[in-house]
């Protein structure tokens, strides 16, 4: 699928020649006498390599919205624009979100609150993210192999994994670390004070929660919140292993082993059951589809034994014995489905606040119920967010998009193909426990773009290490 338009001479001049199929896979191969040029790929490099700077500025995941502007300009200059198969589902999802604005002012039964600036701001921010991600996928897929080799993109994702591990350690050993970002300083209180916005623009190392029955830090730096850290790390570790071990030389492999061992500390202290389940599924996937399943199984067994003998296993046991969030999730999910059923086609454009909670039929905190509150519907997973904001139609389109990617790219048995398909599977798991916006959904779609590029010829064969 293409968007017609004239191709500029500059874009044509950098097109990589198509080479024959090799014994290792299909795709385009860089000429051995030329070194890849990544100048046209600077926006994605700025996002992945410069993420700590964006986080410190108060933009963090929102930096993809800023960088979508130069991506759109670069993309427009190289028309005709190619689009991947199945991307029409994402376009329909975006169209449905635009239509859902018609119901922003409505207050369904079981919820309260009138149309206010906060609801509109939340809607517009999500709209900006959805549009930016559409631009980002098209931008990545239309870059040639010379402009952005697959292996380079994968290694950039590996660098972000190292950044996330560093942020996780900061959250474990300095959980109180936080500061006012430059963006916070300039935003008016009406916008910066909104809870959803404040979570995005105020850099903090960890969230302090009572998951174990007492105050305990859960790492979140450099992402939006602790669950976002868990979802992002579980995706980034896949690309880190591909880029720094599978395609790595001796030095990168040493770094990979040390980094993975170090990452175990914040992964355990995150108290994130979704992350732990995701890592378990990833390990099983590697043993089933990996080139050396017996070796993968032996490594997993040794790692599991080392973990069980370490003090970290005690923390995991305590977390499993204290499922504090189960009641909250059950209440909000059930209420979200019930409310979404009253507008099943277009939803309500944004989240709503439910009456009551899993502990009481009344609302708000009180001396006898300090943990009571007003749970926002759609806050326990991307699937539920889509249901309340875009109805069952939006949720179905989201599932169809990522499930279609699994079906379409399952036959790609290259390391990048297997890794990308695993990420698509994890997306379908995480949609019921994690809110994908913003950084997690960005990584999901970068992974989708890697799969698309692999299928259309942007292979990583023949690159110099």
N, C-alpha and C positions, 0 to 999 in steps of 0.2 A: 504494500500500500504506500503510495507516495502523495505528497502535496505538490502539485505542479508549479513550475516556475523556472526562470532561466538559471542555469548554472553559471556562476562567475568563472572567469579564467583561473583565478587564484585557487578556487576550490578544485577545479579539474586538475590543476597542475600537481596537486599533492595526492591524488588518488593512487592507491597502491595497486600494483599489477596482481592479477589473480594467477596463482600457481597451481600445479596439479595436486591431486589428493596424495597424501603421504601415508606411510604405514602407521603413523601415530595419530592421525586424525585428519580433519578437513579444514580448509580455510586458506587465508592469505599468509604468505610468509615474507618477512622483511628481506630485502636484498642484502646479501652479506657484506656489500661494500658501502652500505649506508647505515648510519646510526639513526635511531628513531628521534623524531623531533616532537616535543610535547608542548610547544608554545601555544597551539590552538586549544589545548586542554587545561589552560591555567585556571579557569573557574573551578573545575572539580578538584584540582590540586590545592587551590586556596581553601576549599571546604574541608577536605580530608586531612591535609597536612597542617592547615592553619586553624584547626578546630579549637585548640586551647586559647588562641587569641580571640576568636569569636566569643567563646564562653566568658572570658574576662571582660569583654566589652559589653556583655549583657545580651548578646544576640544568640549565641549557642546554636540550637537547631534552627532558629529563625534565619540564620545566615543563608540557608538555601533559598529563601525568598529574595534576599539581596542579590545573590549570585545568579539567580534566574534571569535577571535583566541582561547582563552581558552574554549569558548562554543564549537567550532569545535573539539577541543581535547577531551573534556568530552563526546561529542556526539559520536565520532568515537570509543571510548572505550566501548560503550554499544551497539554495533551492535547486532542484526539487528535493523535498524532505521525505525521507523514507520513514515508515512507521511499522512496528512489529505486528505480526498476526496476534489477534486477541486484544490489541490496544483499544479497539473500539469500545470494549467493555469499560475501560477506564474513562473514556470520553463520555459514555453514557452515565457513569457514576458522577462525573463532574456536572453534567447537564442536570441530573436529578437533584444535585445539591443546590444549584441555582434556582430550580423550581421550588425547592423546600422553603425558600425565603418567604413564600406566600403565607406560611403558617407560623412565622416567628412570633406573632402577637397572640397566638392562641394559648389558652391554659387548660390542658386536658384534666379530666377528673382524677383526683388523687395527687395533684401537684398544685403548687401555688407560685405566685410571682407574676408581675406584669412586665410587658415589654419595656426594657430599660437599656441604657448604654452598654452595660456589661454583656447582655445577651447578643447585641448587635456586634460588639467588638469581637466576641468569641466566634461568631459566625464568619465575620470578615477575615479573621486570622486563619481559620481553617480553610476558607475558600482560597486565600492567597497561597497556602501550603499546597493544596491540591493542584492548583494551576502551575505552581513552580515545579512540582514533581513531574507533571506532564512534560513540561519544557525540558527538564533535566534528562528524562529518559530519551526523548527524541534527540537531544544534543549529544548524549553519549553514543547513541546508535548511529549517528551520522558522522562521527569522527572516523577517519581512516585509521588503519593499523599504524602507519607511520606517525600520525598525530598523537595517538594514545594506544600503545601496545597493551594487550590484555594483561600481561604479566606486570606491567607498571601499575595499572589500576589496582590489581590485586595486592601488590606490595604497599600501595598507598593505604589501602584498607587495613593492612597489617600494622602500619604506623599508627593509625587511629586506635587499633587494639592496644598497642603499647601505651598510648595516651590514656585510654580507659583504665588500664591496670594501674597506672600511676595515680589517676584520680581515685580509684578504689582504695588504694593504700592510704591516700590522704584522708579519705572518709573513715578508715579504720583507726588510724593513729592520731588524727586531728579532726574529730567529728564536728567540733564547734567552728571550724574555719568557715568564714563567710565575709563578704564585703559588698559594698554598694557599687554597682557597675556604672560606667559612664552613661549608659542608656537610661538607667533608673534616675539619674540626676536630671536628665533633660525632659523626661516624660511628665506630663501633668498628672497629678494625683488621681484624677478621675480614671485615667487609663492604667498607670503603673500600679495603682492600688487594687486593681481587680485581681482576685486570687489566681485565676488562670494565667494572667499576664505576669503577675509577680513571681510565680513559679518558674517562668521562662527566663526572666531578665535578672533575677537575683542569684548570683553565684554562691552556692553552698557546697560543702564537702559531703554532707550526709544529712539524712532525715533521722530525727530521733523519734523512735516509735516504741510502743509497749507490746511488741510482738511476742516476747518471751515472758510477759507478765511483769516486766520491769523495763525501765528506759534503756534502750539499746540503739546504737547508731547503725544505719543502713546506708552504705556508700551510694552516692549519686553523681559525684563529679566525674566528668564535665558535662553531664546530661541533665535533663529536666527534673527527674525525680528518681527514686530508687528502683522502681519497676522499669523505667526506661533504661537505667544502667544495666539491669539484668538482661533485658531483651537485646540491647545493643551488643553487649559482651558475647552473648551466645551466638550472634551472627558474625561478629568480627573475628572470633576465635577460629571459625571455619576458614575464612579467607587468610587469616594469619598462618595457619598450618599449610595451606596451599602455597602461599607466596614465599614463606620463610623456611619451610621444610621440604615440601614436594619439589619446588623450583629453586630451593636455596642451595648455596654452596656450603662448605664446611663452617665458615664463620656465622652465616645466618642460621645454620642449624644449631649451633651452640647457643646463640641468642634465643632461638625458639624454645629450646629445652628449659633454659633459665627463666624465660618469661612465663611459660606455662606453669612451671612450679611456683613461681611467685604469685601468679594470678589466683592460685587456689585459696590464698588467704582472704582477699576481698570477696571472692565468689562465695565462700562459706559464710563470712560475716554479713553478706548481703541478706541472709535469711530468706532468700528468694526461691520458693519452691518451684515456680515456673521455670526459672533458670536451671535449677538442678534437673528437672524433668527433661528440659530441652537438651542439656548436655548428655543425659542418658540416652535419649533418642538418637542424638548425633553419633554416639559411640556405637550403638546398635546398627545404625545405617552404614557406618564405615566397615563394620565387620561383615555385613551382608553384601555391600556393593564394592568394597575396597579391592584393590588388586592383590593384596596379601591378607586375606581375612584371618588366617591363623596368627600371623604376626600382630595384627591389630588387636586380636583377642588377648594375646599374651601381654601386650603393653597395657591394655585396659585392666587386666587382672592384677598386674604388678602395681599400677597406679591406685587401684581400689584397695589393695592390701596396705599400701603405704598410708593411704588416707585413714583407713580404719584403725591403724596403729598410732595415728597422730592425735593430738588434743583437739583438732578441728572436728573430729567425728562426734564429740560430745555436744558441740553447738548444733550440729545437724539434728541429733536426737532430741535436743530440747525444743528445736523449732517444730519438729513433727509432733511433739507432745503438746504443743500450744497452738492449735489452729485458730488463732484469734479472729482471723478475717473471714472465716467460713460463713458465719451468721450474717455479716454485713453483705457479703457477695450474694448469698441466697436471696436476701430481701430485695436488693437493688435489681438483680437480674429478673426476678419474678415480676417486680413492679414495672420494669422497663418493657418487658414483653406485653404486659397487660395494657400499658399506656400506648405502646407502639401499635397495638391492634386497633386502636381508635383512629389511626391515620396510616394505614398499612402501605399506601402507595408512595407518598411523598414525605411522610414523617412530620417533624416539627421544627426542622432547621437547625436546632441546637439542643443542648441538654435542658432538662427541667429539674426542679427540686421537689422531692417527694415529701408528702406528709408522713410523719412518724419515722420509725427506724426499726431495726430488728429487735430492739430492746423494749420499745414502748410505742403506744399509739399516739402519744403526744409528740410535739416537736420541740427541738431546742434543748440546750443543757439546763440542768437544774441541780440543786444541792444533793438530791438523791439519785441522780443519773448524770454523772459528769461526762460520760462517754456518749450520751445521746446527742443527736445532731440532725442535720438535714442532708441526707445523702443525695448527691447529684446523680440522676439517672444516666446511664451510659458511661460511667466512670470506671467500670470493672472489666473493660475489654473493648477492642475496636468493633467487634461484631455488635455489641449492645449499643455502642455510640452510634453506629450506622442505623440501627433499628429506630432509635429515638429521633435521630436527626433526619434520616432519609427513608424511614419505613422499612418494611421487609424487602422491598424492591432494591434499595441500596445495599442491604446486607447480602442479598442474593448475587448482585453484580460483583461485589467484592470477593465473595467466595468463588464465583465462576472465573474471575480474572486469574487468581492465584492457583486454583485447581487446574485451570486450563494450561497454565505454565508448566505444572508438574507433568501433565499428560503430554504436552508438546515437546518438552525437552528431556524426557526420561531416557530417550535413546542415546543422548549425548554422553558417552562414557569417558570423555576427557576429564582430567582433574577439575577443570573449571565447570564443566557440565554437571558432574556429580555434586560438586559443592553448591552450585546455584540451585539445583533441584532440591537439595537438602534444605536450603534456606526457604524455598517456596513451601515445603512441607511444614517447617517450623512456623511460618506465617499462619497457616491454617490452625495450628495448635494455639499459638499465642493470641489469636483474635478473640478467644473466649476469656483470657485472663489479663491481657495487657492492652492499654490504650496505645495504639500505634503512633499517634502524633506526638512529637514531630520527628525526632531523630531516628526512631526505629523504622518508621514508614519510609524515610529517606534511604536507609540502608537496605530495606526490602527491595526498593525499586532500583537501586544501584545494582543489586544482585540480579534482578530481572534483566537489566540492561546488559550485564555481563553474559547472561545466557543468550540473549538475542544476538549480541555481537559474535559470540562463538558460533552460533548457527548460521550466520550470514557471512562468515569468512574472516572475522578479526581474530584469527588464531594467535596463540602465543608461541608458536613454533619458531625456532631459528633465532630467537633473541639472545643477545649477549648478556651474560650475567654481570 
